[in-house]
Amino acid sequence: MSNYVIVTDSCSDLSKDFRVKHNIDYAKMTLSWIDDKGTHETFADLDWEVISSRDFYNLLRGGVRIYTSQTTENDYLDIFEPHLKKGEDILYLACSSGLSASLEVAKMLAKGELKEKYPNNRVVVVDTLRAGMSLGMIVMDAVHLMDNGMSLDEVKDIVESTKTQYKEVGIPDSLTYLKRAGRVKASQAFMGNLIGLKPILVFDEKGTNIAIEKAIGRKKAYIRMAQMIKEDIVNPENQEIYLMSADCSDDDINAFKEALQKELTVKNIIIQPLGPIIGASSGPGTIIVNYKGK
């Protein structure tokens, strides 16, 4: 069996504890914005060490547009080459191609420069069609398979065959941020905010976010989200599911947990901050639940 490592990116929302414990590197995307203090550019840090989660979401609340940029060639080389120099192959579990073009840069390097420089090693790029903690859950399960002796190709094949089972159900608090990010039209955002419309978002077959239902008001959206998860989740009593919070209030988090717990029993609900890449588009107050479904 070849010696290999698993790498992911800034969209994975993996905790620092997990990444450190399992030696998981991530390719970093870029954040940039302009405020009254000037122009800022930094990498999308999953540990919120460059900018805190609260400060990040407060910038958005204050009207600042935060832009996200794909991982550059140099950033990929900084992540990939140290492993290749040690003779390690790389399984790169990438953010959905429906949301980011970053993995195309990684594919280009894998087939070109890195193949020429390290002909005895491979960089295998997988389009997971997922982002956020759905991607994080794929990485966690892939690490478990690797730690139990499966080869790179065996893990890759399992990820490819199961990746659409990793689900996301979420609602933004306001359509304003999706409008800024170019995800909804200005007229839709205005009317939606006016009547308190809450689109319920999921992944489609191309790995992009789509609204499959709409609810009036946050409470009704929580109830419907919980019902949707109940209809789709598999073996909930054995699942740890992830509630991703974009600086939501404790009241909102508890209200959703209550709605969820009325519908089903799960092994554990883990609450984590929604990472900067997804958060920049969805905005503060967004709640997303990630789990394994049908």
Phi and psi restraints in degrees (value plus and minus 20) as a CYANA .aco file:
   2 SER   PHI     -91.7   -51.7
   2 SER   PSI     134.1   174.1
   3 ASN   PHI    -104.0   -64.0
   3 ASN   PSI     102.4   142.4
   4 TYR   PHI    -165.1  -125.1
   4 TYR   PSI     143.2   183.2
   5 VAL   PHI    -146.7  -106.7
   5 VAL   PSI     140.5   180.5
   6 ILE   PHI    -128.3   -88.3
   6 ILE   PSI     111.4   151.4
   7 VAL   PHI    -145.6  -105.6
   7 VAL   PSI     125.9   165.9
   8 THR   PHI    -152.3  -112.3
   8 THR   PSI    -172.7  -132.7
   9 ASP   PHI    -165.3  -125.3
   9 ASP   PSI    -194.0  -154.0
  10 SER   PHI     -84.2   -44.2
  10 SER   PSI     -34.0     6.0
  11 CYS   PHI    -102.2   -62.2
  11 CYS   PSI     -26.0    14.0
  12 SER   PHI     -97.7   -57.7
  12 SER   PSI     -43.1    -3.1
  13 ASP   PHI      37.4    77.4
  13 ASP   PSI       5.3    45.3
  14 LEU   PHI     -92.1   -52.1
  14 LEU   PSI     123.1   163.1
  15 SER   PHI     -90.6   -50.6
  15 SER   PSI     135.2   175.2
  16 LYS   PHI     -82.7   -42.7
  16 LYS   PSI     -59.4   -19.4
  17 ASP   PHI     -77.6   -37.6
  17 ASP   PSI     -64.9   -24.9
  18 PHE   PHI     -87.6   -47.6
  18 PHE   PSI     -64.4   -24.4
  19 ARG   PHI     -83.8   -43.8
  19 ARG   PSI     -61.4   -21.4
  20 VAL   PHI     -87.8   -47.8
  20 VAL   PSI     -65.1   -25.1
  21 LYS   PHI     -79.7   -39.7
  21 LYS   PSI     -58.0   -18.0
  22 HIS   PHI    -128.5   -88.5
  22 HIS   PSI     -10.4    29.6
  23 ASN   PHI      35.8    75.8
  23 ASN   PSI      31.0    71.0
  24 ILE   PHI    -118.6   -78.6
  24 ILE   PSI      97.0   137.0
  25 ASP   PHI    -104.4   -64.4
  25 ASP   PSI     135.0   175.0
  26 TYR   PHI    -156.0  -116.0
  26 TYR   PSI     118.1   158.1
  27 ALA   PHI     -95.9   -55.9
  27 ALA   PSI     111.6   151.6
  28 LYS   PHI    -118.5   -78.5
  28 LYS   PSI     105.8   145.8
  29 MET   PHI    -101.8   -61.8
  29 MET   PSI     157.4   197.4
  30 THR   PHI    -140.0  -100.0
  30 THR   PSI     123.5   163.5
  31 LEU   PHI    -134.3   -94.3
  31 LEU   PSI     123.4   163.4
  32 SER   PHI    -167.4  -127.4
  32 SER   PSI     128.9   168.9
  33 TRP   PHI    -181.8  -141.8
  33 TRP   PSI     144.1   184.1
  34 ILE   PHI    -143.5  -103.5
  34 ILE   PSI     108.3   148.3
  35 ASP   PHI    -155.2  -115.2
  35 ASP   PSI    -187.3  -147.3
  36 ASP   PHI     -90.2   -50.2
  36 ASP   PSI     -27.4    12.6
  37 LYS   PHI    -118.4   -78.4
  37 LYS   PSI     -23.3    16.7
  38 GLY   PHI     103.8   143.8
  38 GLY   PSI    -179.7  -139.7
  39 THR   PHI    -118.7   -78.7
  39 THR   PSI     115.8   155.8
  40 HIS   PHI    -147.7  -107.7
  40 HIS   PSI     122.6   162.6
  41 GLU   PHI    -165.1  -125.1
  41 GLU   PSI     110.3   150.3
  42 THR   PHI    -173.1  -133.1
  42 THR   PSI     147.6   187.6
  43 PHE   PHI    -100.8   -60.8
  43 PHE   PSI     137.0   177.0
  44 ALA   PHI     -98.8   -58.8
  44 ALA   PSI      77.7   117.7
  45 ASP   PHI    -111.6   -71.6
  45 ASP   PSI      98.6   138.6
  46 LEU   PHI     -90.4   -50.4
  46 LEU   PSI     -35.9     4.1
  47 ASP   PHI    -118.7   -78.7
  47 ASP   PSI     -20.2    19.8
  48 TRP   PHI      36.9    76.9
  48 TRP   PSI      18.3    58.3
  49 GLU   PHI    -108.6   -68.6
  49 GLU   PSI     -45.7    -5.7
  50 VAL   PHI    -102.0   -62.0
  50 VAL   PSI     -63.3   -23.3
  51 ILE   PHI    -161.3  -121.3
  51 ILE   PSI     116.2   156.2
  52 SER   PHI     -91.7   -51.7
  52 SER   PSI     137.8   177.8
  53 SER   PHI     -78.1   -38.1
  53 SER   PSI     -64.0   -24.0
  54 ARG   PHI     -82.8   -42.8
  54 ARG   PSI     -64.8   -24.8
  55 ASP   PHI     -85.6   -45.6
  55 ASP   PSI     -58.2   -18.2
  56 PHE   PHI     -80.1   -40.1
  56 PHE   PSI     -71.3   -31.3
  57 TYR   PHI     -93.0   -53.0
  57 TYR   PSI     -46.6    -6.6
  58 ASN   PHI     -89.6   -49.6
  58 ASN   PSI     -52.5   -12.5
  59 LEU   PHI     -78.8   -38.8
  59 LEU   PSI     -66.1   -26.1
  60 LEU   PHI     -83.3   -43.3
  60 LEU   PSI     -62.5   -22.5
  61 ARG   PHI     -80.1   -40.1
  61 ARG   PSI     -52.8   -12.8
  62 GLY   PHI    -102.1   -62.1
  62 GLY   PSI     -16.9    23.1
  63 GLY   PHI      77.9   117.9
  63 GLY   PSI     -17.0    23.0
  64 VAL   PHI     -97.6   -57.6
  64 VAL   PSI     111.8   151.8
  65 ARG   PHI    -108.3   -68.3
  65 ARG   PSI     101.0   141.0
  66 ILE   PHI    -123.1   -83.1
  66 ILE   PSI     102.4   142.4
  67 TYR   PHI    -116.2   -76.2
  67 TYR   PSI     125.5   165.5
  68 THR   PHI    -135.4   -95.4
  68 THR   PSI     122.5   162.5
  69 SER   PHI    -147.8  -107.8
  69 SER   PSI     130.1   170.1
  70 GLN   PHI     -89.7   -49.7
  70 GLN   PSI     142.8   182.8
  71 THR   PHI     -85.7   -45.7
  71 THR   PSI     115.2   155.2
  72 THR   PHI    -106.9   -66.9
  72 THR   PSI     147.3   187.3
  73 GLU   PHI     -77.2   -37.2
  73 GLU   PSI     -66.5   -26.5
  74 ASN   PHI     -83.0   -43.0
  74 ASN   PSI     -58.5   -18.5
  75 ASP   PHI     -84.5   -44.5
  75 ASP   PSI     -61.3   -21.3
  76 TYR   PHI     -83.1   -43.1
  76 TYR   PSI     -62.9   -22.9
  77 LEU   PHI     -81.5   -41.5
  77 LEU   PSI     -58.7   -18.7
  78 ASP   PHI     -82.6   -42.6
  78 ASP   PSI     -52.9   -12.9
  79 ILE   PHI    -104.1   -64.1
  79 ILE   PSI     -63.3   -23.3
  80 PHE   PHI     -99.1   -59.1
  80 PHE   PSI     -63.4   -23.4
  81 GLU   PHI     -82.4   -42.4
  81 GLU   PSI     -60.1   -20.1
  82 PRO   PHI     -76.4   -36.4
  82 PRO   PSI     -55.0   -15.0
  83 HIS   PHI     -92.7   -52.7
  83 HIS   PSI     -63.8   -23.8
  84 LEU   PHI     -84.5   -44.5
  84 LEU   PSI     -56.3   -16.3
  85 LYS   PHI     -84.3   -44.3
  85 LYS   PSI     -46.8    -6.8
  86 LYS   PHI    -108.0   -68.0
  86 LYS   PSI     -16.2    23.8
  87 GLY   PHI      63.2   103.2
  87 GLY   PSI      -2.2    37.8
  88 GLU   PHI    -116.3   -76.3
  88 GLU   PSI     115.8   155.8
  89 ASP   PHI     -96.2   -56.2
  89 ASP   PSI     144.3   184.3
  90 ILE   PHI    -150.3  -110.3
  90 ILE   PSI     109.5   149.5
  91 LEU   PHI    -125.9   -85.9
  91 LEU   PSI      87.6   127.6
  92 TYR   PHI    -118.0   -78.0
  92 TYR   PSI      91.5   131.5
  93 LEU   PHI    -114.7   -74.7
  93 LEU   PSI      84.0   124.0
  94 ALA   PHI    -120.9   -80.9
  94 ALA   PSI     134.2   174.2
  95 CYS   PHI     -76.2   -36.2
  95 CYS   PSI     127.0   167.0
  96 SER   PHI     -68.0   -28.0
  96 SER   PSI     114.6   154.6
  97 SER   PHI     -85.7   -45.7
  97 SER   PSI     -37.4     2.6
  98 GLY   PHI     -95.2   -55.2
  98 GLY   PSI     -33.0     7.0
  99 LEU   PHI    -139.2   -99.2
  99 LEU   PSI     -42.9    -2.9
 100 SER   PHI    -168.2  -128.2
 100 SER   PSI     124.4   164.4
 101 ALA   PHI    -112.7   -72.7
 101 ALA   PSI     -13.4    26.6
 102 SER   PHI     -76.1   -36.1
 102 SER   PSI     -62.5   -22.5
 103 LEU   PHI     -84.2   -44.2
 103 LEU   PSI     -41.7    -1.7
 104 GLU   PHI     -87.8   -47.8
 104 GLU   PSI     -54.5   -14.5
 105 VAL   PHI     -85.5   -45.5
 105 VAL   PSI     -63.4   -23.4
 106 ALA   PHI     -83.1   -43.1
 106 ALA   PSI     -61.2   -21.2
 107 LYS   PHI     -82.4   -42.4
 107 LYS   PSI     -62.4   -22.4
 108 MET   PHI     -80.4   -40.4
 108 MET   PSI     -65.0   -25.0
 109 LEU   PHI     -85.8   -45.8
 109 LEU   PSI     -60.6   -20.6
 110 ALA   PHI     -82.8   -42.8
 110 ALA   PSI     -57.2   -17.2
 111 LYS   PHI    -106.8   -66.8
 111 LYS   PSI     -38.1     1.9
 112 GLY   PHI    -133.8   -93.8
 112 GLY   PSI    -118.7   -78.7
 113 GLU   PHI     -76.0   -36.0
 113 GLU   PSI     -65.8   -25.8
 114 LEU   PHI     -92.0   -52.0
 114 LEU   PSI     -52.4   -12.4
 115 LYS   PHI     -87.4   -47.4
 115 LYS   PSI     -56.8   -16.8
 116 GLU   PHI     -90.9   -50.9
 116 GLU   PSI     -60.4   -20.4
 117 LYS   PHI     -97.9   -57.9
 117 LYS   PSI     -50.4   -10.4
 118 TYR   PHI    -151.9  -111.9
 118 TYR   PSI      49.4    89.4
 119 PRO   PHI     -84.4   -44.4
 119 PRO   PSI     -39.0     1.0
 120 ASN   PHI    -113.0   -73.0
 120 ASN   PSI     -18.8    21.2
 121 ASN   PHI    -150.2  -110.2
 121 ASN   PSI     141.0   181.0
 122 ARG   PHI    -143.7  -103.7
 122 ARG   PSI     128.9   168.9
 123 VAL   PHI    -137.1   -97.1
 123 VAL   PSI      91.6   131.6
 124 VAL   PHI    -124.0   -84.0
 124 VAL   PSI      98.9   138.9
 125 VAL   PHI    -123.6   -83.6
 125 VAL   PSI     106.5   146.5
 126 VAL   PHI    -135.5   -95.5
 126 VAL   PSI     104.3   144.3
 127 ASP   PHI    -100.8   -60.8
 127 ASP   PSI      84.0   124.0
 128 THR   PHI     -96.0   -56.0
 128 THR   PSI     -33.8     6.2
 129 LEU   PHI      40.0    80.0
 129 LEU   PSI       1.4    41.4
 130 ARG   PHI    -157.0  -117.0
 130 ARG   PSI     140.5   180.5
 131 ALA   PHI    -167.9  -127.9
 131 ALA   PSI     151.4   191.4
 132 GLY   PHI      45.9    85.9
 132 GLY   PSI    -169.4  -129.4
 133 MET   PHI     -93.1   -53.1
 133 MET   PSI     -34.6     5.4
 134 SER   PHI     -82.9   -42.9
 134 SER   PSI     -63.4   -23.4
 135 LEU   PHI     -84.6   -44.6
 135 LEU   PSI     -62.9   -22.9
 136 GLY   PHI     -77.6   -37.6
 136 GLY   PSI     -60.7   -20.7
 137 MET   PHI     -86.2   -46.2
 137 MET   PSI     -57.7   -17.7
 138 ILE   PHI     -80.5   -40.5
 138 ILE   PSI     -65.4   -25.4
 139 VAL   PHI     -81.7   -41.7
 139 VAL   PSI     -65.1   -25.1
 140 MET   PHI     -80.4   -40.4
 140 MET   PSI     -63.0   -23.0
 141 ASP   PHI     -89.2   -49.2
 141 ASP   PSI     -56.0   -16.0
 142 ALA   PHI     -85.1   -45.1
 142 ALA   PSI     -59.5   -19.5
 143 VAL   PHI     -82.8   -42.8
 143 VAL   PSI     -61.4   -21.4
 144 HIS   PHI     -80.2   -40.2
 144 HIS   PSI     -63.6   -23.6
 145 LEU   PHI     -84.6   -44.6
 145 LEU   PSI     -62.8   -22.8
 146 MET   PHI     -81.3   -41.3
 146 MET   PSI     -64.9   -24.9
 147 ASP   PHI     -85.5   -45.5
 147 ASP   PSI     -40.6    -0.6
 148 ASN   PHI    -116.9   -76.9
 148 ASN   PSI      -2.9    37.1
 149 GLY   PHI      76.7   116.7
 149 GLY   PSI     -15.4    24.6
 150 MET   PHI     -96.5   -56.5
 150 MET   PSI     125.0   165.0
 151 SER   PHI     -94.5   -54.5
 151 SER   PSI     146.4   186.4
 152 LEU   PHI     -75.3   -35.3
 152 LEU   PSI     -66.8   -26.8
 153 ASP   PHI     -88.5   -48.5
 153 ASP   PSI     -55.0   -15.0
 154 GLU   PHI     -84.8   -44.8
 154 GLU   PSI     -64.5   -24.5
 155 VAL   PHI     -84.8   -44.8
 155 VAL   PSI     -64.4   -24.4
 156 LYS   PHI     -75.9   -35.9
 156 LYS   PSI     -67.0   -27.0
 157 ASP   PHI     -83.4   -43.4
 157 ASP   PSI     -58.9   -18.9
 158 ILE   PHI     -87.0   -47.0
 158 ILE   PSI     -63.0   -23.0
 159 VAL   PHI     -79.8   -39.8
 159 VAL   PSI     -65.6   -25.6
 160 GLU   PHI     -81.3   -41.3
 160 GLU   PSI     -56.3   -16.3
 161 SER   PHI    -104.4   -64.4
 161 SER   PSI     -35.9     4.1
 162 THR   PHI    -138.8   -98.8
 162 THR   PSI     -24.8    15.2
 163 LYS   PHI     -81.3   -41.3
 163 LYS   PSI     -49.6    -9.6
 164 THR   PHI     -97.9   -57.9
 164 THR   PSI     -23.1    16.9
 165 GLN   PHI    -101.9   -61.9
 165 GLN   PSI     -32.4     7.6
 166 TYR   PHI    -108.9   -68.9
 166 TYR   PSI      96.7   136.7
 167 LYS   PHI    -133.0   -93.0
 167 LYS   PSI     140.2   180.2
 168 GLU   PHI    -156.6  -116.6
 168 GLU   PSI     111.1   151.1
 169 VAL   PHI    -150.1  -110.1
 169 VAL   PSI     105.1   145.1
 170 GLY   PHI    -170.8  -130.8
 170 GLY   PSI     141.1   181.1
 171 ILE   PHI    -155.4  -115.4
 171 ILE   PSI     116.6   156.6
 172 PRO   PHI    -102.8   -62.8
 172 PRO   PSI     131.8   171.8
 173 ASP   PHI     -93.9   -53.9
 173 ASP   PSI     -54.0   -14.0
 174 SER   PHI    -161.3  -121.3
 174 SER   PSI     127.0   167.0
 175 LEU   PHI    -102.6   -62.6
 175 LEU   PSI     -24.1    15.9
 176 THR   PHI     -78.1   -38.1
 176 THR   PSI     -62.9   -22.9
 177 TYR   PHI     -94.9   -54.9
 177 TYR   PSI     -54.5   -14.5
 178 LEU   PHI     -86.3   -46.3
 178 LEU   PSI     -53.7   -13.7
 179 LYS   PHI     -85.2   -45.2
 179 LYS   PSI     -66.9   -26.9
 180 ARG   PHI     -78.4   -38.4
 180 ARG   PSI     -56.9   -16.9
 181 ALA   PHI    -102.5   -62.5
 181 ALA   PSI     -19.3    20.7
 182 GLY   PHI      59.4    99.4
 182 GLY   PSI      -2.0    38.0
 183 ARG   PHI    -110.8   -70.8
 183 ARG   PSI     -44.0    -4.0
 184 VAL   PHI    -156.5  -116.5
 184 VAL   PSI     138.4   178.4
 185 LYS   PHI     -95.6   -55.6
 185 LYS   PSI     134.2   174.2
 186 ALA   PHI     -79.2   -39.2
 186 ALA   PSI     -60.7   -20.7
 187 SER   PHI     -85.3   -45.3
 187 SER   PSI     -58.7   -18.7
 188 GLN   PHI     -85.1   -45.1
 188 GLN   PSI     -62.5   -22.5
 189 ALA   PHI     -84.4   -44.4
 189 ALA   PSI     -62.3   -22.3
 190 PHE   PHI     -82.4   -42.4
 190 PHE   PSI     -69.7   -29.7
 191 MET   PHI     -88.2   -48.2
 191 MET   PSI     -59.2   -19.2
 192 GLY   PHI     -82.7   -42.7
 192 GLY   PSI     -65.5   -25.5
 193 ASN   PHI     -85.8   -45.8
 193 ASN   PSI     -55.3   -15.3
 194 LEU   PHI     -83.0   -43.0
 194 LEU   PSI     -61.1   -21.1
 195 ILE   PHI    -121.7   -81.7
 195 ILE   PSI     -14.6    25.4
 196 GLY   PHI      53.9    93.9
 196 GLY   PSI      12.0    52.0
 197 LEU   PHI     -92.9   -52.9
 197 LEU   PSI     112.0   152.0
 198 LYS   PHI    -139.5   -99.5
 198 LYS   PSI      81.6   121.6
 199 PRO   PHI     -91.6   -51.6
 199 PRO   PSI     117.3   157.3
 200 ILE   PHI    -117.0   -77.0
 200 ILE   PSI      97.3   137.3
 201 LEU   PHI    -121.5   -81.5
 201 LEU   PSI     121.5   161.5
 202 VAL   PHI    -160.1  -120.1
 202 VAL   PSI     152.7   192.7
 203 PHE   PHI    -103.9   -63.9
 203 PHE   PSI     121.4   161.4
 204 ASP   PHI    -117.0   -77.0
 204 ASP   PSI    -194.3  -154.3
 205 GLU   PHI     -89.1   -49.1
 205 GLU   PSI     -35.4     4.6
 206 LYS   PHI    -115.4   -75.4
 206 LYS   PSI     -18.2    21.8
 207 GLY   PHI      59.7    99.7
 207 GLY   PSI       1.0    41.0
 208 THR   PHI    -126.4   -86.4
 208 THR   PSI     142.7   182.7
 209 ASN   PHI    -108.6   -68.6
 209 ASN   PSI     111.1   151.1
 210 ILE   PHI    -152.0  -112.0
 210 ILE   PSI     132.3   172.3
 211 ALA   PHI    -112.1   -72.1
 211 ALA   PSI      98.8   138.8
 212 ILE   PHI    -121.5   -81.5
 212 ILE   PSI     -37.9     2.1
 213 GLU   PHI    -167.8  -127.8
 213 GLU   PSI     144.0   184.0
 214 LYS   PHI    -155.8  -115.8
 214 LYS   PSI     118.5   158.5
 215 ALA   PHI    -144.8  -104.8
 215 ALA   PSI     128.5   168.5
 216 ILE   PHI    -113.1   -73.1
 216 ILE   PSI      91.9   131.9
 217 GLY   PHI      75.3   115.3
 217 GLY   PSI     128.0   168.0
 218 ARG   PHI     -87.6   -47.6
 218 ARG   PSI     -61.7   -21.7
 219 LYS   PHI     -81.2   -41.2
 219 LYS   PSI     -65.1   -25.1
 220 LYS   PHI     -84.6   -44.6
 220 LYS   PSI     -55.6   -15.6
 221 ALA   PHI     -85.0   -45.0
 221 ALA   PSI     -61.1   -21.1
 222 TYR   PHI     -80.0   -40.0
 222 TYR   PSI     -65.4   -25.4
 223 ILE   PHI     -82.2   -42.2
 223 ILE   PSI     -64.1   -24.1
 224 ARG   PHI     -89.7   -49.7
 224 ARG   PSI     -58.0   -18.0
 225 MET   PHI     -77.4   -37.4
 225 MET   PSI     -66.6   -26.6
 226 ALA   PHI     -81.9   -41.9
 226 ALA   PSI     -60.3   -20.3
 227 GLN   PHI     -84.8   -44.8
 227 GLN   PSI     -61.3   -21.3
 228 MET   PHI     -83.4   -43.4
 228 MET   PSI     -61.5   -21.5
 229 ILE   PHI     -84.8   -44.8
 229 ILE   PSI     -63.5   -23.5
 230 LYS   PHI     -77.4   -37.4
 230 LYS   PSI     -60.5   -20.5
 231 GLU   PHI     -89.2   -49.2
 231 GLU   PSI     -43.2    -3.2
 232 ASP   PHI    -131.6   -91.6
 232 ASP   PSI     -49.3    -9.3
 233 ILE   PHI     -86.8   -46.8
 233 ILE   PSI     127.2   167.2
 234 VAL   PHI    -132.4   -92.4
 234 VAL   PSI     117.4   157.4
 235 ASN   PHI      26.2    66.2
 235 ASN   PSI      36.1    76.1
 236 PRO   PHI     -79.0   -39.0
 236 PRO   PSI     -53.3   -13.3
 237 GLU   PHI     -85.4   -45.4
 237 GLU   PSI     -36.6     3.4
 238 ASN   PHI    -125.1   -85.1
 238 ASN   PSI     -15.5    24.5
 239 GLN   PHI    -124.3   -84.3
 239 GLN   PSI     118.6   158.6
 240 GLU   PHI    -115.2   -75.2
 240 GLU   PSI      98.0   138.0
 241 ILE   PHI    -126.6   -86.6
 241 ILE   PSI     138.9   178.9
 242 TYR   PHI    -135.9   -95.9
 242 TYR   PSI     106.2   146.2
 243 LEU   PHI    -125.0   -85.0
 243 LEU   PSI      91.0   131.0
 244 MET   PHI    -119.3   -79.3
 244 MET   PSI     103.6   143.6
 245 SER   PHI    -133.7   -93.7
 245 SER   PSI     104.8   144.8
 246 ALA   PHI    -111.6   -71.6
 246 ALA   PSI      49.9    89.9
 247 ASP   PHI      35.6    75.6
 247 ASP   PSI      23.1    63.1
 248 CYS   PHI     -94.5   -54.5
 248 CYS   PSI     138.0   178.0
 249 SER   PHI     -93.1   -53.1
 249 SER   PSI     136.0   176.0
 250 ASP   PHI     -79.5   -39.5
 250 ASP   PSI     -55.5   -15.5
 251 ASP   PHI     -81.8   -41.8
 251 ASP   PSI     -63.2   -23.2
 252 ASP   PHI     -87.1   -47.1
 252 ASP   PSI     -63.6   -23.6
 253 ILE   PHI     -81.8   -41.8
 253 ILE   PSI     -65.4   -25.4
 254 ASN   PHI     -87.5   -47.5
 254 ASN   PSI     -55.9   -15.9
 255 ALA   PHI     -84.4   -44.4
 255 ALA   PSI     -61.0   -21.0
 256 PHE   PHI     -90.3   -50.3
 256 PHE   PSI     -61.9   -21.9
 257 LYS   PHI     -77.6   -37.6
 257 LYS   PSI     -60.7   -20.7
 258 GLU   PHI     -83.5   -43.5
 258 GLU   PSI     -63.7   -23.7
 259 ALA   PHI     -82.3   -42.3
 259 ALA   PSI     -60.9   -20.9
 260 LEU   PHI     -87.4   -47.4
 260 LEU   PSI     -63.9   -23.9
 261 GLN   PHI     -89.9   -49.9
 261 GLN   PSI     -40.2    -0.2
 262 LYS   PHI     -93.1   -53.1
 262 LYS   PSI     -44.7    -4.7
 263 GLU   PHI    -114.4   -74.4
 263 GLU   PSI     -53.6   -13.6
 264 LEU   PHI    -179.3  -139.3
 264 LEU   PSI     144.5   184.5
 265 THR   PHI    -132.6   -92.6
 265 THR   PSI     105.9   145.9
 266 VAL   PHI    -137.9   -97.9
 266 VAL   PSI     143.8   183.8
 267 LYS   PHI     -82.4   -42.4
 267 LYS   PSI     -62.6   -22.6
 268 ASN   PHI    -184.5  -144.5
 268 ASN   PSI     127.4   167.4
 269 ILE   PHI    -132.7   -92.7
 269 ILE   PSI      94.4   134.4
 270 ILE   PHI    -120.6   -80.6
 270 ILE   PSI     102.8   142.8
 271 ILE   PHI    -118.6   -78.6
 271 ILE   PSI     104.8   144.8
 272 GLN   PHI    -156.5  -116.5
 272 GLN   PSI     137.0   177.0
 273 PRO   PHI     -90.6   -50.6
 273 PRO   PSI     118.1   158.1
 274 LEU   PHI     -88.7   -48.7
 274 LEU   PSI     108.9   148.9
 275 GLY   PHI     -86.9   -46.9
 275 GLY   PSI     147.7   187.7
 276 PRO   PHI     -88.5   -48.5
 276 PRO   PSI     -49.4    -9.4
 277 ILE   PHI     -89.7   -49.7
 277 ILE   PSI     -72.4   -32.4
 278 ILE   PHI     -88.8   -48.8
 278 ILE   PSI     -59.6   -19.6
 279 GLY   PHI     -82.9   -42.9
 279 GLY   PSI     -52.6   -12.6
 280 ALA   PHI     -83.4   -43.4
 280 ALA   PSI     -51.0   -11.0
 281 SER   PHI    -110.0   -70.0
 281 SER   PSI     -59.8   -19.8
 282 SER   PHI    -105.2   -65.2
 282 SER   PSI     -48.9    -8.9
 283 GLY   PHI      68.2   108.2
 283 GLY   PSI     147.3   187.3
 284 PRO   PHI     -83.1   -43.1
 284 PRO   PSI     128.3   168.3
 285 GLY   PHI      68.3   108.3
 285 GLY   PSI     -25.4    14.6
 286 THR   PHI     -90.3   -50.3
 286 THR   PSI     117.1   157.1
 287 ILE   PHI    -139.9   -99.9
 287 ILE   PSI     110.7   150.7
 288 ILE   PHI    -149.8  -109.8
 288 ILE   PSI     118.3   158.3
 289 VAL   PHI    -135.8   -95.8
 289 VAL   PSI     111.8   151.8
 290 ASN   PHI    -137.6   -97.6
 290 ASN   PSI     116.8   156.8
 291 TYR   PHI    -180.9  -140.9
 291 TYR   PSI     156.2   196.2
 292 LYS   PHI    -120.1   -80.1
 292 LYS   PSI     110.1   150.1
 293 GLY   PHI    -146.4  -106.4
 293 GLY   PSI    -187.8  -147.8
